[in-house]
Structure formats: C-alpha cells, structure tokens
Amino acid sequence: MRLDHLCDASWSYDLLHEVEPAEAADGRVYGQGTGILVGRLSGTAQWSNFPRIRSGYALPDARGVIHVPDGSEVLFALSGLSSLTDGSGVHVMTFQTAAPSYLWLNDVLAVGEGTIDVEHAQLAMRYYECGVELPVPDFRA
C-alpha cells in the first residue's frame, strides 16, 4: 500500500454534550465543530460527531462538509479509534462530491493519525490517501 499526503487538519469542537459510560452501556458524546484542512485537499469544514465512549476510547462517527477554495463542497464521513488517555488517534475518511475539480476524491480512502487534546476539545491530524501498489505479492506460496 502506498500512502500519499492528502492534508493536515485541525478540528475544534464548538459544542459538546456527553453521557458518561455506565456499567452496562457505552457512553456517548454529541459534538459539532469546525475544521481547517491544508494540503492537496484544503478548505474549511463544518461537522458533527456522535462517538461511542468505552474503556477510555472514543469511536468517532462523524459527518460533515468541506468548503473548498473554489466554492465547491465535499461531503465526508469519518470513523476511527481515539485514546482519551494518551491522546492518540486513528481515522478513516471517505468523500463524496459532484464538483468537477474534486471528483477524484470520490475514489479516495484516507487514513489519518494524530493527537486529541481532550481538555481543549481539539484534534490535530495528518491524513493520507491510500493507494494500491500493484502487483500484489502472491502470498499462497
């Protein structure tokens, strides 16, 4: 697999509501926020997230829109796993758009890594476009 830099992102929560985990159930957070993306994919984002919270980890389930410089919009979906204790996080993102100059994003699976500042409700992430390197080795031997 080849990983090509897609963008760096700064995500900030503007609104947070939390239900703490209970003995028999996961916790939940509902949040809304904004983001700034810089790189091959650049723009400003608005998003919401409804992650499950379990055993010191958040499992993000975010959706949003990225407003790119030419005035077009790119929708995205984000999932992953974030440690609420050490601040590490891994994301997976997919995109959807009808904007001609961004149609290539419809075929992109992006992975990201970064840090989560729980106290200040901010994330700093670096995202990579995943590419297949062919030929794939024959592992049957």
MDAnalysis code that builds the backbone (N, CA, C; Angstrom):
import MDAnalysis as mda
import numpy as np

u = mda.Universe.empty(423, n_residues=141, atom_resindex=np.repeat(np.arange(141), 3), trajectory=True)
u.add_TopologyAttr("name", ["N", "CA", "C"] * 141)
u.add_TopologyAttr("resid", np.arange(1, 142))
u.add_TopologyAttr("resname", ["MET", "ARG", "LEU", "ASP", "HIS", "LEU", "CYS", "ASP", "ALA", "SER", "TRP", "SER", "TYR", "ASP", "LEU", "LEU", "HIS", "GLU", "VAL", "GLU", "PRO", "ALA", "GLU", "ALA", "ALA", "ASP", "GLY", "ARG", "VAL", "TYR", "GLY", "GLN", "GLY", "THR", "GLY", "ILE", "LEU", "VAL", "GLY", "ARG", "LEU", "SER", "GLY", "THR", "ALA", "GLN", "TRP", "SER", "ASN", "PHE", "PRO", "ARG", "ILE", "ARG", "SER", "GLY", "TYR", "ALA", "LEU", "PRO", "ASP", "ALA", "ARG", "GLY", "VAL", "ILE", "HIS", "VAL", "PRO", "ASP", "GLY", "SER", "GLU", "VAL", "LEU", "PHE", "ALA", "LEU", "SER", "GLY", "LEU", "SER", "SER", "LEU", "THR", "ASP", "GLY", "SER", "GLY", "VAL", "HIS", "VAL", "MET", "THR", "PHE", "GLN", "THR", "ALA", "ALA", "PRO", "SER", "TYR", "LEU", "TRP", "LEU", "ASN", "ASP", "VAL", "LEU", "ALA", "VAL", "GLY", "GLU", "GLY", "THR", "ILE", "ASP", "VAL", "GLU", "HIS", "ALA", "GLN", "LEU", "ALA", "MET", "ARG", "TYR", "TYR", "GLU", "CYS", "GLY", "VAL", "GLU", "LEU", "PRO", "VAL", "PRO", "ASP", "PHE", "ARG", "ALA"])
u.atoms.positions = np.array([
    [0.849, -1.171, 0.000],
    [0.000, 0.000, 0.000],
    [0.894, 1.233, 0.000],
    [0.468, 2.206, -0.752],
    [1.169, 3.482, -0.827],
    [0.333, 4.522, -0.089],
    [0.982, 5.351, 0.716],
    [0.301, 6.425, 1.439],
    [0.842, 7.760, 0.945],
    [-0.032, 8.566, 0.330],
    [0.341, 9.879, -0.176],
    [-0.332, 10.946, 0.676],
    [0.445, 11.949, 1.100],
    [-0.100, 13.011, 1.946],
    [-1.301, 13.668, 1.270],
    [-2.412, 13.739, 1.979],
    [-3.627, 14.380, 1.473],
    [-3.819, 15.755, 2.098],
    [-3.726, 15.817, 3.430],
    [-3.895, 17.106, 4.105],
    [-3.555, 16.976, 5.586],
    [-3.331, 18.118, 6.198],
    [-3.251, 18.232, 7.643],
    [-4.521, 18.935, 8.082],
    [-5.084, 18.503, 9.199],
    [-6.353, 19.069, 9.639],
    [-6.304, 19.435, 11.106],
    [-6.934, 20.539, 11.405],
    [-7.137, 20.985, 12.776],
    [-8.644, 21.008, 13.015],
    [-9.125, 20.131, 13.894],
    [-10.553, 20.022, 14.207],
    [-10.801, 20.612, 15.594],
    [-11.841, 21.420, 15.737],
    [-12.197, 22.014, 17.029],
    [-13.685, 21.845, 17.283],
    [-13.997, 21.375, 18.468],
    [-15.402, 21.286, 18.878],
    [-15.894, 22.658, 19.324],
    [-17.082, 23.035, 18.860],
    [-17.748, 24.262, 19.295],
    [-18.881, 23.952, 20.276],
    [-19.349, 22.697, 20.257],
    [-20.479, 22.260, 21.080],
    [-20.230, 20.818, 21.485],
    [-20.423, 20.503, 22.766],
    [-20.242, 19.135, 23.266],
    [-21.301, 18.808, 24.309],
    [-21.919, 17.644, 24.161],
    [-22.829, 17.100, 25.173],
    [-22.399, 15.656, 25.405],
    [-22.281, 15.269, 26.677],
    [-21.728, 13.949, 26.977],
    [-22.615, 13.179, 27.946],
    [-22.740, 11.861, 27.673],
    [-23.355, 10.920, 28.597],
    [-22.254, 9.944, 28.979],
    [-21.873, 9.936, 30.242],
    [-20.778, 9.086, 30.724],
    [-21.127, 7.607, 30.562],
    [-20.107, 6.745, 30.326],
    [-20.366, 5.309, 30.255],
    [-20.949, 4.800, 31.571],
    [-21.871, 3.875, 31.466],
    [-22.464, 3.217, 32.634],
    [-21.938, 1.780, 32.690],
    [-22.234, 1.090, 33.772],
    [-21.745, -0.271, 33.938],
    [-22.178, -1.182, 32.792],
    [-23.386, -1.005, 32.305],
    [-23.917, -1.901, 31.281],
    [-24.026, -1.248, 29.901],
    [-23.448, -0.071, 29.730],
    [-23.616, 0.607, 28.436],
    [-22.437, 1.528, 28.136],
    [-22.201, 1.722, 26.844],
    [-21.195, 2.690, 26.406],
    [-21.687, 4.094, 26.705],
    [-20.758, 5.014, 26.830],
    [-21.111, 6.419, 26.893],
    [-21.275, 6.954, 25.482],
    [-21.779, 8.159, 25.389],
    [-21.948, 8.815, 24.088],
    [-21.601, 10.283, 24.222],
    [-21.123, 10.835, 23.136],
    [-20.890, 12.272, 23.051],
    [-21.576, 12.748, 21.783],
    [-22.188, 13.906, 21.851],
    [-22.642, 14.566, 20.633],
    [-21.879, 15.867, 20.548],
    [-21.252, 16.101, 19.405],
    [-20.496, 17.321, 19.239],
    [-20.627, 17.893, 17.848],
    [-20.414, 19.188, 17.760],
    [-20.360, 19.894, 16.485],
    [-19.104, 20.737, 16.490],
    [-18.560, 20.965, 15.306],
    [-17.353, 21.772, 15.271],
    [-16.984, 22.255, 13.900],
    [-15.779, 22.815, 13.846],
    [-15.226, 23.347, 12.614],
    [-13.833, 22.783, 12.421],
    [-13.351, 22.888, 11.206],
    [-12.020, 22.394, 10.907],
    [-11.360, 23.195, 9.810],
    [-10.037, 23.131, 9.798],
    [-9.240, 23.741, 8.742],
    [-8.357, 22.640, 8.170],
    [-8.428, 22.440, 6.846],
    [-7.633, 21.442, 6.154],
    [-6.671, 22.153, 5.221],
    [-5.401, 21.716, 5.240],
    [-4.360, 22.324, 4.411],
    [-3.589, 21.206, 3.729],
    [-3.451, 21.304, 2.408],
    [-2.727, 20.304, 1.641],
    [-3.349, 20.151, 0.279],
    [-3.226, 18.958, -0.272],
    [-3.855, 18.681, -1.571],
    [-5.360, 18.884, -1.486],
    [-5.933, 18.556, -0.352],
    [-7.325, 18.886, -0.035],
    [-7.271, 20.002, 1.001],
    [-7.721, 21.183, 0.612],
    [-7.706, 22.346, 1.506],
    [-9.099, 22.934, 1.590],
    [-9.402, 23.521, 2.731],
    [-10.675, 24.193, 2.906],
    [-11.043, 24.290, 4.369],
    [-12.281, 24.717, 4.599],
    [-12.815, 24.791, 5.954],
    [-13.973, 23.807, 6.063],
    [-14.132, 23.233, 7.230],
    [-15.134, 22.185, 7.409],
    [-16.098, 22.533, 8.535],
    [-17.301, 22.032, 8.379],
    [-18.310, 22.011, 9.441],
    [-18.701, 20.555, 9.591],
    [-18.847, 20.093, 10.836],
    [-19.103, 18.671, 11.040],
    [-19.830, 18.436, 12.354],
    [-20.355, 17.223, 12.473],
    [-20.907, 16.756, 13.748],
    [-20.382, 15.344, 13.988],
    [-20.321, 14.960, 15.246],
    [-19.766, 13.672, 15.644],
    [-20.640, 13.082, 16.737],
    [-20.840, 11.767, 16.695],
    [-21.653, 11.054, 17.673],
    [-20.904, 9.794, 18.105],
    [-19.716, 9.963, 18.732],
    [-18.896, 8.799, 19.064],
    [-19.410, 8.030, 20.276],
    [-19.138, 6.726, 20.250],
    [-19.316, 5.889, 21.444],
    [-18.069, 6.053, 22.289],
    [-18.238, 5.981, 23.606],
    [-17.119, 6.063, 24.548],
    [-17.086, 4.758, 25.329],
    [-15.903, 4.099, 25.307],
    [-15.785, 2.814, 26.001],
    [-14.348, 2.626, 26.468],
    [-14.178, 2.312, 27.739],
    [-12.878, 1.947, 28.306],
    [-11.762, 2.919, 27.942],
    [-12.037, 4.208, 28.011],
    [-11.025, 5.211, 27.738],
    [-10.793, 5.499, 26.265],
    [-11.657, 4.980, 25.403],
    [-11.543, 5.205, 23.966],
    [-12.822, 5.817, 23.417],
    [-12.659, 6.666, 22.403],
    [-13.793, 7.193, 21.642],
    [-13.747, 6.557, 20.257],
    [-14.906, 6.152, 19.778],
    [-15.031, 5.605, 18.432],
    [-15.826, 6.607, 17.603],
    [-15.143, 7.527, 16.908],
    [-15.828, 8.603, 16.207],
    [-16.762, 8.096, 15.112],
    [-17.828, 8.826, 14.910],
    [-18.796, 8.600, 13.839],
    [-19.216, 9.984, 13.367],
    [-18.373, 10.590, 12.538],
    [-18.551, 11.997, 12.157],
    [-18.966, 12.115, 10.697],
    [-19.703, 13.163, 10.416],
    [-20.115, 13.524, 9.061],
    [-19.984, 15.027, 8.929],
    [-19.670, 15.488, 7.722],
    [-19.573, 16.922, 7.557],
    [-19.374, 17.344, 6.126],
    [-19.082, 18.622, 5.962],
    [-18.869, 19.222, 4.650],
    [-17.591, 20.057, 4.697],
    [-16.810, 19.943, 3.627],
    [-15.602, 20.753, 3.467],
    [-15.883, 21.778, 2.374],
    [-15.736, 23.040, 2.701],
    [-15.899, 24.125, 1.736],
    [-14.517, 24.410, 1.161],
    [-14.320, 24.069, -0.133],
    [-13.011, 24.225, -0.766],
    [-12.895, 25.613, -1.400],
    [-11.661, 26.067, -1.691],
    [-11.446, 27.451, -2.135],
    [-12.243, 27.896, -3.368],
    [-12.566, 26.970, -4.295],
    [-13.295, 27.392, -5.492],
    [-14.800, 27.533, -5.266],
    [-15.243, 27.363, -4.005],
    [-16.659, 27.494, -3.681],
    [-17.417, 26.179, -3.712],
    [-16.763, 25.104, -4.118],
    [-17.397, 23.786, -4.145],
    [-17.469, 23.193, -2.741],
    [-18.232, 22.120, -2.645],
    [-18.375, 21.422, -1.366],
    [-18.049, 19.952, -1.533],
    [-17.394, 19.395, -0.521],
    [-17.060, 17.981, -0.473],
    [-17.633, 17.432, 0.829],
    [-18.500, 16.430, 0.724],
    [-19.027, 15.776, 1.924],
    [-18.036, 14.710, 2.376],
    [-18.005, 14.443, 3.682],
    [-17.113, 13.395, 4.174],
    [-17.771, 12.623, 5.309],
    [-17.282, 11.395, 5.472],
    [-17.647, 10.537, 6.599],
    [-16.350, 10.093, 7.250],
    [-16.338, 10.035, 8.583],
    [-15.116, 9.741, 9.330],
    [-15.436, 8.757, 10.440],
    [-14.591, 7.741, 10.583],
    [-14.679, 6.805, 11.706],
    [-13.265, 6.596, 12.227],
    [-13.129, 5.842, 13.308],
    [-11.790, 5.603, 13.819],
    [-11.766, 5.134, 15.249],
    [-10.620, 5.379, 15.901],
    [-10.393, 4.987, 17.286],
    [-9.460, 6.015, 17.908],
    [-9.889, 6.609, 19.012],
    [-9.112, 7.649, 19.678],
    [-8.964, 7.329, 21.152],
    [-7.736, 7.382, 21.654],
    [-7.483, 7.168, 23.066],
    [-7.753, 8.462, 23.833],
    [-8.591, 8.384, 24.837],
    [-8.884, 9.555, 25.663],
    [-7.869, 9.705, 26.791],
    [-6.966, 8.720, 26.933],
    [-5.959, 8.800, 27.986],
    [-4.611, 9.302, 27.469],
    [-4.128, 8.773, 26.324],
    [-2.834, 9.247, 25.826],
    [-2.954, 10.208, 24.647],
    [-4.167, 10.441, 24.144],
    [-4.385, 11.432, 23.106],
    [-4.081, 10.993, 21.689],
    [-3.786, 9.717, 21.471],
    [-3.509, 9.256, 20.108],
    [-4.812, 8.921, 19.388],
    [-4.795, 9.098, 18.074],
    [-5.995, 8.798, 17.311],
    [-5.689, 8.340, 15.907],
    [-6.570, 7.489, 15.382],
    [-6.501, 6.995, 14.015],
    [-7.880, 7.176, 13.396],
    [-7.921, 7.750, 12.183],
    [-9.185, 7.986, 11.485],
    [-9.167, 7.325, 10.114],
    [-10.359, 7.041, 9.607],
    [-10.586, 6.618, 8.228],
    [-11.645, 7.559, 7.669],
    [-11.372, 8.125, 6.467],
    [-12.314, 9.068, 5.854],
    [-12.633, 8.653, 4.426],
    [-13.893, 8.893, 4.039],
    [-14.321, 8.777, 2.652],
    [-15.000, 10.082, 2.267],
    [-15.129, 10.308, 0.952],
    [-15.610, 11.589, 0.454],
    [-16.657, 11.390, -0.629],
    [-17.487, 12.428, -0.828],
    [-18.447, 12.426, -1.923],
    [-18.654, 13.864, -2.387],
    [-18.550, 14.061, -3.709],
    [-18.749, 15.384, -4.273],
    [-19.172, 15.285, -5.726],
    [-19.833, 16.329, -6.206],
    [-20.157, 16.456, -7.632],
    [-19.306, 17.540, -8.272],
    [-18.427, 18.175, -7.496],
    [-17.579, 19.259, -8.005],
    [-16.556, 18.695, -8.986],
    [-16.556, 19.175, -10.244],
    [-15.666, 18.599, -11.268],
    [-14.196, 18.525, -10.866],
    [-13.665, 19.540, -10.226],
    [-12.239, 19.515, -9.897],
    [-11.910, 18.645, -8.681],
    [-12.931, 18.098, -8.025],
    [-12.693, 17.255, -6.850],
    [-13.292, 15.858, -6.996],
    [-13.720, 15.496, -8.213],
    [-14.312, 14.172, -8.423],
    [-13.371, 13.049, -8.024],
    [-12.064, 13.266, -8.114],
    [-11.079, 12.249, -7.739],
    [-11.253, 11.799, -6.289],
    [-11.797, 12.679, -5.441],
    [-11.987, 12.325, -4.028],
    [-13.038, 11.231, -3.828],
    [-13.960, 11.083, -4.778],
    [-14.992, 10.052, -4.650],
    [-14.397, 8.650, -4.607],
    [-13.166, 8.487, -5.084],
    [-12.494, 7.182, -5.104],
    [-11.389, 7.074, -4.067],
    [-11.343, 8.011, -3.126],
    [-10.261, 8.029, -2.135],
    [-10.712, 7.426, -0.808],
    [-9.863, 6.567, -0.271],
    [-9.965, 6.117, 1.108],
    [-8.767, 6.741, 1.811],
    [-9.021, 7.575, 2.805],
    [-7.943, 8.263, 3.514],
    [-7.823, 7.718, 4.933],
    [-6.593, 7.596, 5.387],
    [-6.331, 7.231, 6.778],
    [-5.573, 8.383, 7.412],
    [-5.799, 8.567, 8.704],
    [-5.148, 9.664, 9.392],
    [-4.662, 9.248, 10.757],
    [-3.657, 9.972, 11.234],
    [-3.136, 9.769, 12.573],
    [-2.901, 11.131, 13.190],
    [-2.990, 11.178, 14.501],
    [-2.749, 12.461, 15.144],
    [-3.015, 12.416, 16.627],
    [-3.255, 13.608, 17.158],
    [-3.434, 13.739, 18.598],
    [-4.750, 14.433, 18.926],
    [-5.275, 14.063, 20.079],
    [-6.524, 14.608, 20.581],
    [-6.223, 15.303, 21.900],
    [-6.597, 16.564, 21.999],
    [-6.487, 17.320, 23.249],
    [-7.887, 17.336, 23.858],
    [-8.139, 16.372, 24.742],
    [-9.478, 16.204, 25.323],
    [-9.878, 17.439, 26.115],
    [-8.948, 17.984, 26.895],
    [-9.250, 19.138, 27.748],
    [-9.716, 20.347, 26.939],
    [-9.112, 20.580, 25.771],
    [-9.455, 21.747, 24.955],
    [-10.358, 21.406, 23.771],
    [-10.777, 20.131, 23.657],
    [-11.692, 19.669, 22.603],
    [-11.159, 19.999, 21.207],
    [-9.871, 19.644, 20.970],
    [-9.234, 19.915, 19.683],
    [-8.464, 18.682, 19.214],
    [-8.372, 18.525, 17.908],
    [-7.620, 17.426, 17.311],
    [-6.684, 17.990, 16.251],
    [-5.497, 17.419, 16.152],
    [-4.547, 17.736, 15.092],
    [-4.241, 16.426, 14.382],
    [-4.588, 16.348, 13.092],
    [-4.482, 15.090, 12.362],
    [-3.754, 15.289, 11.037],
    [-3.077, 14.249, 10.575],
    [-2.484, 14.209, 9.235],
    [-3.148, 13.040, 8.507],
    [-3.681, 13.327, 7.299],
    [-4.396, 12.327, 6.508],
    [-3.608, 11.959, 5.262],
    [-3.701, 10.678, 4.908],
    [-3.017, 10.134, 3.751],
    [-4.025, 9.437, 2.846],
    [-3.854, 9.621, 1.536],
    [-4.639, 8.876, 0.559],
    [-4.009, 7.503, 0.411],
    [-4.808, 6.447, 0.539],
    [-4.311, 5.078, 0.373],
    [-4.338, 4.707, -1.100],
    [-3.230, 4.187, -1.590],
    [-3.150, 3.742, -2.980],
    [-2.656, 2.313, -3.039],
    [-3.165, 1.585, -4.003],
    [-2.763, 0.190, -4.176],
    [-1.480, 0.158, -4.995],
    [-0.519, -0.632, -4.528],
    [0.719, -0.848, -5.271],
    [0.632, -2.221, -5.913],
    [0.587, -2.221, -7.234],
    [0.466, -3.475, -7.969],
    [1.804, -3.817, -8.609],
    [2.133, -5.045, -8.816],
    [1.288, -6.186, -8.480],
    [1.361, -6.529, -6.994],
    [0.301, -7.099, -6.497],
    [0.255, -7.564, -5.123],
    [1.000, -8.895, -5.058],
    [1.905, -9.080, -4.084],
    [2.636, -10.338, -3.994],
    [1.697, -11.531, -3.810],
    [2.097, -12.668, -4.337],
    [1.327, -13.895, -4.171],
    [1.719, -14.524, -2.832],
    [0.816, -14.476, -1.872],
    [1.106, -14.977, -0.528],
    [0.743, -16.455, -0.373],
    [0.273, -17.083, -1.427],
    [-0.135, -18.505, -1.348],
    [1.064, -19.439, -1.336],
    [2.203, -18.972, -1.726],
    [3.388, -19.847, -1.818],
    [3.924, -20.225, -0.472],
])
